[in-house]
Amino acid sequence: MGAVPSTPRRGAKPPEAAEELIRMFVGEKSYPISSDFWQKLLELPHTFEWPLDRVSQACQIFMVAEIDFSICNYKVFLQSATTDSIYIRCNMSAVQNNYETRHLAKILVHMVLSLQESLPMTVGSSTHSKATNAAYISSIFFKYIIENAKTDNFEELFLSLNEDDMDKDFLPKGQSIESFVMRGVLNFIGTAELSSHSFVLHHELLNFLMVAMSTQLRSGPSPGPNDSHPFIDAAMAQEGALVTSVVRRLLLNFITRSHIPFSSHYPVSSDGSHSGVLQRVGSAAANFVLLPYYTFSYLISSSGEGSRNLLADSSLLVLLVLIHYRKCAELDESMESTNTDTVKSHAYMKEGSIFNDNPFCMAINNARDDEFDSIDIEGNAFGGPIVRLPFASLFDTLGLFLIDESVVLLLYSFIHGNPAFLEYVLVRTDLDTLLMPILETLYNASRRTPNQIYMLLIILLILSQDSSFNASIHKSILPKVPWYEERLLHHSSLGSLMVVILIRTVKYNLSKLRDIYLHTNCLAILANMAPHVHRLSAYASQRLVSLFDMLSRKYTKLAEWKNDKVLPLAADQNGGSIEEDMSTELHIYTDFLRIVLEILNAILTHALPRNPEVVYAIMHRQEVFQPFKSHPRFTELLENIYTVLDFFNSRMDMQQMDGEWSVDKVLQVIIINCRSWRGEGMKMFTQLRFTYEQETHPEEFFIPYVWRLLLGHSSGDRLCAEPRCEAWTGSRHTGDVLWAVGEHERQERAGSRNAQVSCGYTAAGGHAKTGRLTSAGRHAGG
């Protein structure tokens, strides 16, 4: 039928033969899986060039197209690599080629068969090359079909075989193509050792996984029961042993960061001036798709992105997609009548739907340090195979690459979800390995995404929940902080630097981002640290008092606008008034001031003898507290501060001094009298502590967030479907800012001594939360 030849022309040059093999693949004739055509196609040389427009038109021929029935012939021009033109006439049925031939399903089967043949082999073989070609070619057509699919369940993929091929038992009985493919790909990734012969294949399979799982970009950011994601759903259905092996391999790829070797099996033009057929297909695909594909020449380039490691990056991104995916299913009446505890053991419920447990997420949460003997992890709650990792290497690698936002998310996933890794981090004596890059990133907040800032603050908040962490950071002395430019910081403790950076973040947020819940996170961390402060530096102490001064000036301005009505009233678009907004903001800043006073109270109550610089800073700026001394919301908290001021002011008055007071003389008097301080007259308040709790449905943020990170890694070369839902591409909805929603539940309203601050983000279609700050102690209006 048509002009597609059944075999390459006799005596054709290799490029011409390859051209015809590609045309046979997208053409009308169906080749059974056992045909030698597949052997020839998958043994294409990697050095063959194919024009970019040819790839686009090949994809169009391959996929079902919407054609007017009045058209007798559908003309497609495929420009040859030579001067000749090949003119193909395709009738209505010819445009539906993949539907008739099922070649996409067949090449996937051949990919898995090649992977199975490759597994026992320790040296390079033709099966590696065939599997690489199969993964690469199928990725190109996958991306195009996913991007242009008209149905929500991606029927256009036609993931089934013809009856003749089904009779050949290529597939296990009862197993779907997608399940067969995902098992084969994941099994190879999890069990095949990374070597010079398998490196390119490993990388290509990771690219294939990203393309296959990109169906998520065609649905909304919140998983629904009718969403169809055949390949990632198939991955979720794999057994525990395979899941743990894949998670371990992906993490080891991230940790070891192996570089692509130069190998004669994969000839590459390092100057990028020439590229092979697969490279050209990939480059052409970049015109349509959004997941990263990097050409082979880029992989071995020594310039530009020298610090990047493509295999490590791809492994991390695939892992993040897998661990943050959630499968939603409808909750029918029979399930509703089922025992609630039974349902919750296998899934979690939400508004008439259930979300199945994610085995990859469970594997991450139950990972253990491989330095422990197996007897140490017997009887674990996971009840299955456990991922065993070198926690020391993971810790060091995370610290080295925290500038990468995807690495920040991996750290969050471990710190929040894996108690064993959190405990390992907390007992490390070199916490600066993690904290210094975190603090440097916060210092350079203007050059980072708001999401990255927010995730780093959540990590610090989780760490600050541990009293040993808060104590140890003040024992670690930093000789210098070269990246801090405002002033020289010599022999400052890590804890003092952390106080300085958190306060600086609050000030930056106040002037730029204006996210009040980012304020809350920063203040929550400082509140957790306060009782354990030890020898806080003079600079950090000054910044702490200046923080109160800065917030008080904002509070005073808001109060003047509200009470004196100097701010002209104006209606907003919703018919409200600016005055109402000012009242809300005034109440918020009242709470912020109270938290800062709580922090100062905690230091003075629990750690005053160890912090003379804090006493000095309060005495030096004591006038900033005076306007609030009689304020009903601040009176009780200021009583302790004035008790301290009265004590040390009286000691200063008792001193007989020759000449004027100097900073050193004042500080010396404070240090001497700190030794005799007994805390008489101080009111003891319940310690204010904040904890972070992730909401039960974080997928509404994390699924879009992970894909935003993945798209950000593409750097112009993209390989996946265009997002269909606006929420995936909006600038402020899902990817750019982790917005805060919720409000301060104040104690005087709730009538309780426990208060909560809800922290979340705004997503398309409504609000959702990612976590909660819980104040375990006395709060506003106590």
LOVEXNU-306302 format. One record per residue (C-alpha): residue in one letter; x, y, z; residue number from 1. Coordinates in steps of 0.001 Angstrom, whole numbers. Layout:
code;east;north;up;pos
A;X;Y;Z;NUM
...
end
This chain:
code;east;north;up;pos
M;0;0;0;1
G;1167;3525;-721;2
A;4758;4447;-1350;3
V;6257;2939;1803;4
P;8672;237;685;5
S;8609;-3064;2498;6
T;12368;-3432;2535;7
P;15357;-1141;2060;8
R;16453;-766;-1538;9
R;19163;-3132;-2608;10
G;22559;-1472;-2460;11
A;21255;1550;-587;12
K;23736;3545;1406;13
P;23390;3248;5225;14
P;21607;6612;5625;15
E;19098;5677;2943;16
A;18531;2262;4503;17
A;17952;3864;7894;18
E;15552;6364;6319;19
E;13477;3567;4902;20
L;13451;1604;8153;21
I;12030;4619;9943;22
R;9428;5044;7214;23
M;8515;1381;7561;24
F;8023;1890;11279;25
V;5563;4767;10781;26
G;4025;3319;7621;27
E;854;1362;6938;28
K;2161;-2178;6877;29
S;2121;-4074;10140;30
Y;5222;-6098;10945;31
P;4788;-8896;13491;32
I;7019;-8933;16529;33
S;8933;-11896;15121;34
S;9770;-10065;11868;35
D;13439;-9369;11149;36
F;12367;-5772;10476;37
W;12649;-5044;14197;38
Q;16167;-6400;14327;39
K;17184;-4057;11494;40
L;15379;-1057;12961;41
L;16865;-1439;16428;42
E;20375;-1910;15063;43
L;20352;1505;13379;44
P;23712;3240;13729;45
H;23786;6038;16298;46
T;25596;8273;13821;47
F;22835;8590;11258;48
E;21415;12104;10743;49
W;17751;12848;10139;50
P;16329;16330;9384;51
L;14219;17888;12108;52
D;11081;18374;10031;53
R;11132;14700;9081;54
V;10676;13715;12703;55
S;7662;15953;13142;56
Q;5932;14591;10065;57
A;6768;11005;10969;58
C;5024;11518;14304;59
Q;1986;12971;12516;60
I;1751;9989;10178;61
F;2115;7593;13072;62
M;-727;9024;15140;63
V;-4435;8986;14458;64
A;-5312;12268;12784;65
E;-8636;14005;12433;66
I;-9282;14024;8673;67
D;-12256;15362;6773;68
F;-14020;12383;5149;69
S;-14346;14331;1921;70
I;-10598;14239;1477;71
C;-9548;11289;-635;72
N;-5828;11628;-212;73
Y;-3808;13072;2630;74
K;-512;14427;1320;75
V;2582;14331;3458;76
F;5933;15545;2265;77
L;8980;13993;3803;78
Q;12087;15856;2761;79
S;14901;13418;2127;80
A;18416;13837;3484;81
T;19476;13849;-161;82
T;18211;16173;-2916;83
D;15389;13782;-3749;84
S;11888;14250;-2350;85
I;9743;11355;-1319;86
Y;6061;11926;-1829;87
I;3699;9740;151;88
R;-12;9520;-448;89
C;-1919;8431;2609;90
N;-5643;7724;2565;91
M;-7822;7893;5655;92
S;-6790;4494;6959;93
A;-3116;5158;6317;94
V;-3128;8103;8722;95
Q;-4283;5773;11468;96
N;-1116;3758;11118;97
N;-327;3031;14746;98
Y;-3908;1941;15348;99
E;-3581;-618;12569;100
T;49;-1673;13043;101
R;434;-1399;16842;102
H;4097;-677;16166;103
L;4465;1441;19300;104
A;3389;-1468;21484;105
K;5642;-3807;19542;106
I;8744;-1667;19866;107
L;8068;-1485;23605;108
V;7921;-5271;23755;109
H;11233;-5466;21879;110
M;12727;-2961;24313;111
V;11811;-5163;27264;112
L;13012;-8321;25514;113
S;16340;-6625;24809;114
L;16581;-5531;28434;115
Q;15943;-9085;29578;116
E;18704;-10345;27296;117
S;21066;-7628;28586;118
L;20706;-8399;32281;119
P;23016;-11451;32525;120
M;25699;-9766;30450;121
T;28597;-8028;32124;122
V;30089;-6584;28953;123
G;28652;-4483;26194;124
S;26575;-6204;23558;125
S;24248;-5437;20683;126
T;21277;-5908;23021;127
H;22308;-2754;24905;128
S;22281;-844;21636;129
K;18916;-2286;20598;130
A;17337;-1469;23939;131
T;18739;2056;23756;132
N;17320;2579;20285;133
A;13956;1149;21299;134
A;13708;3376;24373;135
Y;14775;6405;22399;136
I;12514;5952;19392;137
S;9494;5060;21509;138
S;10093;8144;23693;139
I;9850;10412;20678;140
F;6535;9006;19516;141
F;5251;8751;23062;142
K;5775;12433;23686;143
Y;3990;13420;20511;144
I;997;11192;21135;145
I;677;12228;24789;146
E;875;15861;23810;147
N;-1695;15606;21039;148
A;-4034;13034;22543;149
K;-7730;13886;22286;150
T;-8874;11422;24942;151
D;-8313;11597;28673;152
N;-7280;7951;28924;153
F;-4708;8166;26106;154
E;-6363;5588;23892;155
E;-4219;6942;21052;156
L;-1256;5016;22449;157
F;-2986;1739;21499;158
L;-1106;-269;24091;159
S;-2134;-3693;22881;160
L;-968;-6246;20331;161
N;-2638;-7717;17279;162
E;-4284;-11086;17729;163
D;-1508;-12850;15826;164
D;1150;-11434;18146;165
M;-939;-12200;21226;166
D;-888;-15866;20258;167
K;2927;-15875;20321;168
D;3044;-15503;24130;169
F;5336;-12503;24069;170
L;3423;-11169;27060;171
P;2641;-13078;30259;172
K;-1019;-14000;30274;173
G;-3241;-11374;31796;174
Q;-490;-8717;31853;175
S;-955;-5397;30078;176
I;1654;-3779;27869;177
E;2227;-936;30326;178
S;2714;-3316;33248;179
F;5039;-5516;31200;180
V;7074;-2495;30095;181
M;7335;-854;33520;182
R;8340;-4102;35166;183
G;11011;-4683;32534;184
V;12408;-1137;32683;185
L;12342;-895;36472;186
N;13849;-4359;36822;187
F;16770;-3399;34595;188
I;17340;-109;36424;189
G;17161;-1805;39806;190
T;19299;-4861;39103;191
A;21718;-4044;36262;192
E;25031;-2678;37473;193
L;26055;681;36129;194
S;29077;260;33863;195
S;30722;1860;30873;196
H;28683;-454;28649;197
S;25287;187;30259;198
F;25619;3860;31153;199
V;23893;5257;28060;200
L;21139;2662;28299;201
H;20473;3547;31954;202
H;20236;7213;31051;203
E;17950;6564;28098;204
L;15613;4444;30218;205
L;15338;7268;32742;206
N;14414;9630;29932;207
F;11843;7109;28743;208
L;10316;6945;32233;209
M;9994;10716;32393;210
V;8211;10757;29038;211
A;5932;7839;29912;212
M;4969;9365;33267;213
S;4346;12827;31786;214
T;679;11963;31250;215
Q;235;13715;34607;216
L;755;17007;32809;217
R;-2443;16431;30857;218
S;-4678;16421;33938;219
G;-5218;18850;36781;220
P;-2804;19325;39678;221
S;-5168;17539;42074;222
P;-5434;13797;41304;223
G;-8923;12666;40434;224
P;-10500;9193;40318;225
N;-10908;9391;36545;226
D;-7326;10377;35758;227
S;-5516;7874;33567;228
H;-1750;7493;33926;229
P;-1079;3986;32619;230
F;2675;3793;33120;231
I;3090;5424;36499;232
D;57;3491;37779;233
A;1766;327;36565;234
A;4891;1335;38483;235
M;2841;1716;41663;236
A;1622;-1858;41279;237
Q;5082;-3465;41330;238
E;6120;-5707;44205;239
G;8114;-4400;47165;240
A;11444;-6037;46285;241
L;11500;-4413;42846;242
V;10473;-1027;44269;243
T;13240;-1040;46875;244
S;15868;-2045;44306;245
V;14817;819;42013;246
V;14774;3386;44815;247
R;18213;2255;45961;248
R;19671;2425;42444;249
L;18260;5892;41778;250
L;19618;7185;45078;251
L;23018;5586;44449;252
N;23095;7253;41025;253
F;22459;10563;42773;254
I;25093;9899;45422;255
T;27909;8457;43287;256
R;27318;10849;40356;257
S;29079;8693;37781;258
H;30056;10380;34530;259
I;29450;9010;31059;260
P;32465;7091;29811;261
F;33970;7392;26384;262
S;33156;4147;24646;263
S;33523;2878;21140;264
H;30093;1292;21447;265
Y;28445;4727;21356;266
P;30312;6954;18875;267
V;29724;10582;19717;268
S;30766;13811;18072;269
S;32001;15874;21029;270
D;31956;19196;19188;271
G;28236;18879;18556;272
S;28579;19681;14845;273
H;27132;16323;13790;274
S;24604;14094;15420;275
G;23117;10672;14912;276
V;19588;9717;13957;277
L;18585;9275;17585;278
Q;20187;12531;18559;279
R;18402;14305;15737;280
V;15126;12715;16729;281
G;15698;13963;20238;282
S;16557;17456;19065;283
A;13477;17551;16894;284
A;11368;16331;19779;285
A;12552;19321;21733;286
N;10316;21442;19517;287
F;7252;19700;20920;288
V;7989;18454;24382;289
L;8886;19651;27842;290
L;10964;17038;29608;291
P;14731;17368;29372;292
Y;16608;15469;26750;293
Y;20314;16103;26540;294
T;22265;15183;23430;295
F;25208;12844;23742;296
S;27625;15615;22874;297
Y;26226;17660;25754;298
L;26689;14741;28094;299
I;30432;14709;27550;300
S;30927;18435;27127;301
S;33542;19959;29399;302
S;32184;23471;29186;303
G;29153;25289;30468;304
E;27321;22972;32817;305
G;30447;21353;34154;306
S;29037;20787;37621;307
R;25921;18996;36381;308
N;25646;15248;36180;309
L;22961;14115;33809;310
L;22505;10604;35148;311
A;22335;11873;38729;312
D;19895;14639;37782;313
S;17649;12303;35806;314
S;17689;9699;38577;315
L;16691;12282;41154;316
L;13880;13704;39033;317
V;12436;10279;38257;318
L;12605;9408;41957;319
L;10808;12614;42966;320
V;8044;11957;40429;321
L;7622;8423;41768;322
I;7616;9194;45494;323
H;5207;12142;45288;324
Y;2622;10507;43041;325
R;-746;9553;44509;326
K;-3314;7272;42906;327
C;-6891;8369;43464;328
A;-9818;5963;43262;329
E;-13523;6400;43820;330
L;-14893;5421;47207;331
D;-17980;3325;46607;332
E;-20675;2400;49108;333
S;-19154;-959;49936;334
M;-15886;701;50897;335
E;-17688;3327;52934;336
S;-19304;575;54989;337
T;-15955;-1136;55496;338
N;-14208;-739;58812;339
T;-12496;2670;58771;340
D;-9249;1324;60242;341
T;-9051;-1332;57525;342
V;-9471;1246;54780;343
K;-6906;3577;56310;344
S;-4323;787;56485;345
H;-4235;608;52699;346
A;-5263;4099;51664;347
Y;-6239;7491;52984;348
M;-9628;9055;52416;349
K;-10550;12435;50996;350
E;-13936;13844;50013;351
G;-15464;10641;48718;352
S;-12204;9297;47282;353
I;-9355;7183;48531;354
F;-5650;7560;47834;355
N;-3654;4358;47728;356
D;-340;4123;49517;357
N;2677;4902;47363;358
P;5245;2051;47622;359
F;8107;4286;46454;360
C;7316;6855;49131;361
M;7128;4070;51721;362
A;10508;2778;50556;363
I;12074;6220;51071;364
N;10465;6593;54486;365
N;11752;3208;55620;366
A;15287;3422;54207;367
R;18047;2547;56658;368
D;21767;3156;56952;369
D;23693;292;55393;370
E;26227;409;58218;371
F;23705;-1287;60472;372
D;23660;-5067;60505;373
S;20585;-6755;59139;374
I;19705;-7885;62663;375
D;19261;-4235;63617;376
I;16371;-3769;61202;377
E;14562;-7060;61652;378
G;10959;-6716;62646;379
N;10635;-3303;61087;380
A;7163;-1828;60768;381
F;7452;-1730;56979;382
G;7215;-5514;56868;383
G;9064;-5873;53574;384
P;12419;-5345;51867;385
I;14240;-2270;53079;386
V;16320;193;51099;387
R;19778;241;52624;388
L;21883;3288;51831;389
P;25171;4844;52930;390
F;23647;7635;55013;391
A;27056;9283;55372;392
S;27462;9614;51606;393
L;23857;10735;51197;394
F;24347;13383;53886;395
D;27501;14720;52229;396
T;25986;14736;48726;397
L;22890;16583;49901;398
G;25097;19213;51499;399
L;27132;19679;48329;400
F;24188;20210;45973;401
L;21540;22028;48014;402
I;21739;24902;45568;403
D;19613;22653;43342;404
E;15931;22964;44258;405
S;15247;19313;43468;406
V;17928;18323;45987;407
V;16186;20523;48560;408
L;12974;18587;47951;409
L;14818;15280;48359;410
L;16260;16494;51666;411
Y;12783;17535;52776;412
S;11421;14104;51802;413
F;14026;12367;53962;414
I;13926;14800;56881;415
H;10144;14774;57079;416
G;9378;11185;56138;417
N;12302;9078;57352;418
P;12816;9087;61150;419
A;16023;7072;60830;420
F;17658;9630;58548;421
L;16423;12517;60684;422
E;17979;10878;63730;423
Y;21196;10331;61790;424
V;21334;14024;60847;425
L;20678;15154;64414;426
V;23563;13108;65849;427
R;26085;14316;63278;428
T;28719;16589;64773;429
D;29262;18404;61469;430
L;25819;19913;61020;431
D;27428;22788;59157;432
T;27672;20429;56161;433
L;23931;20876;55698;434
L;23267;24136;57491;435
M;25851;26318;55802;436
P;24515;25776;52249;437
I;20963;26200;53575;438
L;21846;29479;55261;439
E;23799;30688;52237;440
T;20791;29984;50018;441
L;18537;31932;52394;442
Y;21104;34735;52405;443
N;20808;34888;48608;444
A;17016;34687;48724;445
S;16616;37285;45997;446
R;18255;34868;43543;447
R;16208;31840;44601;448
T;12610;30838;44064;449
P;10171;31522;46905;450
N;9382;27800;46952;451
Q;13007;26947;47617;452
I;13137;29447;50476;453
Y;9972;28061;51970;454
M;11100;24424;51737;455
L;14433;25268;53366;456
L;12638;27011;56221;457
I;10450;23945;56743;458
I;13585;21795;56928;459
L;15055;24129;59553;460
L;11761;24093;61433;461
I;11748;20280;61560;462
L;15346;20249;62788;463
S;14639;22936;65392;464
Q;12020;20714;66997;465
D;14898;18731;68522;466
S;16491;20230;71638;467
S;19857;18543;70988;468
F;20006;20232;67583;469
N;19310;23626;69131;470
A;22046;23072;71675;471
S;24671;21693;69282;472
I;24465;24502;66739;473
H;25697;26963;69387;474
K;28719;24782;70103;475
S;29899;24774;66496;476
I;32199;27765;65948;477
L;32760;29092;62427;478
P;36178;30672;61793;479
K;34614;32919;59155;480
V;31607;33226;56843;481
P;33033;34331;53479;482
W;29693;34757;51701;483
Y;28229;37128;54306;484
E;29011;40583;52914;485
E;27354;43043;55311;486
R;30094;42637;57875;487
L;32912;40316;58861;488
L;31769;37405;60978;489
H;34723;35861;62772;490
H;34425;33023;65286;491
S;30645;33190;65298;492
S;28665;30158;66346;493
L;26512;28343;63817;494
G;23510;29148;65995;495
S;24292;32873;65959;496
L;24619;32834;62178;497
M;21309;31008;61923;498
V;19607;33724;64027;499
V;21110;36441;61821;500
I;20023;34766;58565;501
L;16491;34043;59784;502
I;16015;37677;60819;503
R;17461;38801;57497;504
T;14962;36524;55734;505
V;12110;38147;57654;506
K;13283;41581;56552;507
Y;13660;40473;52939;508
N;10199;38954;52981;509
L;8715;42104;54482;510
S;10115;44239;51685;511
K;9827;41854;48711;512
L;7639;38775;49034;513
R;5278;40073;51722;514
D;4222;36554;52653;515
I;3116;36755;56285;516
Y;3339;32999;56775;517
L;6966;32973;55755;518
H;7361;35361;58711;519
T;5637;32788;60859;520
N;8019;30007;59847;521
C;11075;32128;60590;522
L;9725;33194;63974;523
A;8712;29613;64774;524
I;12300;28427;64231;525
L;13651;31242;66421;526
A;11102;30378;69115;527
N;12201;26729;69119;528
M;15850;27791;69368;529
A;15371;30429;72088;530
P;15553;28361;75304;531
H;18781;26716;74100;532
V;20644;29850;72996;533
H;24211;29861;74264;534
R;26592;32798;73953;535
L;24665;34490;71191;536
S;26974;36869;69388;537
A;26725;40643;69767;538
Y;25618;41026;66151;539
A;22923;38361;66417;540
S;21670;39895;69676;541
Q;21440;43320;68070;542
R;19563;41902;65095;543
L;17102;40184;67415;544
V;16199;43429;69161;545
S;16120;45268;65838;546
L;13618;42668;64614;547
F;11234;43770;67357;548
D;11890;47393;66426;549
M;11176;46747;62745;550
L;7917;44893;63421;551
S;6861;47471;66022;552
R;7278;50305;63528;553
K;5128;48408;61028;554
Y;2576;47774;63785;555
T;2553;51426;64852;556
K;1995;52620;61298;557
L;-898;50210;60825;558
A;-2417;51296;64159;559
E;-2190;54947;63150;560
W;-3866;54251;59829;561
K;-6640;52353;61528;562
N;-7252;54548;64561;563
D;-6564;58003;63153;564
K;-7919;57109;59706;565
V;-5122;58953;57976;566
L;-5285;56364;55225;567
P;-7939;57303;52652;568
L;-10620;54671;52427;569
A;-11137;53055;49078;570
A;-13248;50181;47928;571
D;-11501;47194;46426;572
Q;-12733;45170;43497;573
N;-14810;42927;45727;574
G;-16623;45792;47380;575
G;-14654;45641;50638;576
S;-12435;48369;52028;577
I;-8725;48837;52663;578
E;-9620;49582;56293;579
E;-10789;45988;56762;580
D;-7537;44671;55341;581
M;-5587;46944;57675;582
S;-7452;45544;60679;583
T;-6534;42008;59684;584
E;-2897;42922;59071;585
L;-2741;44787;62382;586
H;-3910;41682;64207;587
I;-1283;39580;62404;588
Y;1534;41931;63362;589
T;281;41913;66925;590
D;869;38165;66942;591
F;4309;38587;65380;592
L;5333;41051;68083;593
R;4105;38662;70735;594
I;6176;35822;69278;595
V;9314;38011;69285;596
L;8626;38941;72909;597
E;8155;35230;73645;598
I;11573;34567;72085;599
L;13225;37241;74221;600
N;11413;35925;77292;601
A;12603;32376;76634;602
I;16222;33532;76374;603
L;16023;35677;79519;604
T;14158;33022;81483;605
H;16123;29927;80505;606
A;19511;31163;79311;607
L;20253;34676;80596;608
P;23565;33876;82407;609
R;24923;32428;79140;610
N;23894;35387;76981;611
P;25270;38709;78252;612
E;25194;40123;74715;613
V;21416;39717;74622;614
V;21120;41657;77886;615
Y;23386;44370;76482;616
A;21314;44630;73259;617
I;18072;44973;75256;618
M;19593;47617;77510;619
H;21049;49496;74559;620
R;17672;49651;72763;621
Q;15332;49609;75757;622
E;13409;52595;74417;623
V;11841;50422;71689;624
F;9824;48544;74317;625
Q;8438;51642;76058;626
P;5460;52324;73692;627
F;4101;48835;74377;628
K;4562;48719;78139;629
S;898;49424;78859;630
H;-525;47619;75844;631
P;-2911;44879;77051;632
R;-1594;42358;74518;633
F;2053;42826;75500;634
T;2022;43754;79186;635
E;2670;40329;80658;636
L;5508;39583;78254;637
L;7165;42961;78827;638
E;7107;42526;82606;639
N;9993;40065;82481;640
I;11988;42270;80129;641
Y;11599;45234;82467;642
T;12502;43060;85442;643
V;15797;42324;83704;644
L;16275;45965;82761;645
D;15616;47126;86323;646
F;18080;44608;87723;647
F;20964;45494;85417;648
N;20234;49240;85345;649
S;20422;49281;89112;650
R;23734;47431;89017;651
M;25043;49971;86552;652
D;23960;52830;88820;653
M;25829;51248;91734;654
Q;29122;51239;89848;655
Q;31693;53932;90650;656
M;33230;54789;87301;657
D;35999;57168;86432;658
G;35232;58755;83096;659
E;32551;57775;80596;660
W;31048;54376;80064;661
S;32325;52367;77114;662
V;30856;49327;75431;663
D;33453;47064;76992;664
K;32885;48484;80471;665
V;29123;48098;80247;666
L;29465;44570;78934;667
Q;31903;43706;81730;668
V;29415;44849;84372;669
I;26708;42775;82705;670
I;28922;39668;82607;671
I;29803;40027;86298;672
N;26185;40451;87342;673
C;24982;37620;85129;674
R;26793;35332;87547;675
S;24679;36567;90417;676
W;21436;36559;88489;677
R;18861;34310;90155;678
G;15785;35183;88149;679
E;13923;36654;91080;680
G;10641;38249;90090;681
M;10559;36553;86690;682
K;7295;34957;85601;683
M;7656;31460;84208;684
F;5644;30851;81079;685
T;4989;27604;79293;686
Q;7667;27206;76659;687
L;6486;28170;73183;688
R;7264;25335;70773;689
F;6306;24887;67137;690
T;6143;21651;65173;691
Y;5592;21015;61484;692
E;2937;18548;60375;693
Q;2388;17745;56728;694
E;-1233;17690;55709;695
T;-2777;14358;54763;696
H;-3081;15392;51104;697
P;173;17059;50127;698
E;-71;15773;46552;699
E;-2059;18835;45534;700
F;1103;20835;45942;701
F;3890;18329;45444;702
I;2807;16722;42155;703
P;2720;20069;40299;704
Y;5811;21220;42201;705
V;7874;18192;41166;706
W;6931;18636;37526;707
R;7777;22332;37721;708
L;11212;21355;38996;709
L;11557;18810;36229;710
L;10613;21360;33598;711
G;13071;23812;35121;712
H;15897;21321;34581;713
S;15173;21181;30865;714
S;17037;24444;30136;715
G;15525;24738;26700;716
D;15809;21079;25658;717
R;12451;19573;26527;718
L;10962;16148;26168;719
C;7390;15676;27387;720
A;3814;16676;26815;721
E;2666;20268;27006;722
P;570;20757;30153;723
R;-3125;20822;29342;724
C;-4266;22323;32642;725
E;-3560;26018;33148;726
A;-2550;25308;36725;727
W;624;23584;35541;728
T;1840;26655;33684;729
G;562;29554;35783;730
S;3245;31725;37303;731
R;1816;32061;40787;732
H;-490;29088;41125;733
T;1589;26004;41610;734
G;5240;26391;40812;735
D;6599;29790;41695;736
V;5387;30474;45223;737
L;4432;28182;48043;738
W;1622;30428;49191;739
A;294;30465;52713;740
V;-3358;30127;53521;741
G;-5200;29816;56767;742
E;-5097;32169;59707;743
H;-3825;32527;63201;744
E;-6284;30769;65487;745
R;-5858;33052;68433;746
Q;-6190;31858;71966;747
E;-8778;34382;72976;748
R;-11039;33096;70181;749
A;-10558;29398;70764;750
G;-10528;29561;74547;751
S;-7566;27204;74586;752
R;-3892;27384;75440;753
N;-2994;25673;72195;754
A;-2875;27605;68925;755
Q;-2175;26612;65361;756
V;-840;28409;62336;757
S;-1805;26733;59085;758
C;726;26980;56286;759
G;-45;26010;52737;760
Y;-247;27377;49207;761
T;-2714;28533;46634;762
A;-3305;26115;43791;763
A;-5556;26391;40773;764
G;-9138;25853;41767;765
G;-8819;26572;45463;766
H;-6673;26321;48526;767
A;-4738;23423;49968;768
K;-2344;22998;52833;769
T;1062;21424;52987;770
G;1666;21581;56691;771
R;788;23001;60050;772
L;2769;24830;62659;773
T;1520;23803;66061;774
S;2278;25955;69047;775
A;2460;23647;72031;776
G;2592;26417;74588;777
R;931;29670;75637;778
H;-137;31915;72798;779
A;-1710;35275;72132;780
G;-4109;36529;74765;781
G;-2780;34031;77324;782
end
